[in-house]
Amino acid sequence: MLDPTRSIFRRRFFYNDCTHVRGLALKDLRRLLPYLDQSLSHIVLVDNNPMSFLPQPTNGVPLPSFVDDANDTALPLVLDVLMTLRSVHDVRVCLDQVLHLEKALSAAAATLYREVDGKLQLGRSDGPSSCSSSGSSSPITPP
């Protein structure tokens, strides 16, 4: 079990916490805000399914599926990204500059908008326009 003492992650969310649209389990981070003491500018969603990011693609960090491989290196790479993001003012700006998920997922999002009549909105950055940090100068590279 990852973090059994909850010293790293304060809370875990499960399938029932997702927004279900057309058979997709979307992870709409806005639904979690009542349980968290942070804004979307400081929340990162790490997932192996890029469709999970549709509601807020600029908060997403994709990683490959884990298949019980002792040589898997994805988690250490994601950890490096997360450690870098700890000191930035708005994770969405940094992730969008590096990963461009909002652009990559825009066609899928447009289809869902029509389906749910605009109830889901792409999470747009309302923070700084650059990937600025409060102390770290580590570059972020895609995992």
PyMOL commands that set and color helices and strands:
alter all, ss='L'
color gray80, all
select helices_A, chain A and resi 15-17+29-35+40-42+50-53+57-59+74-85+91-99+101-104+106-116
alter helices_A, ss='H'
color red, helices_A
select strands_A, chain A and resi 19-21+24-26+45-47+60-62
alter strands_A, ss='S'
color yellow, strands_A
deselect
rebuild
show_as cartoon
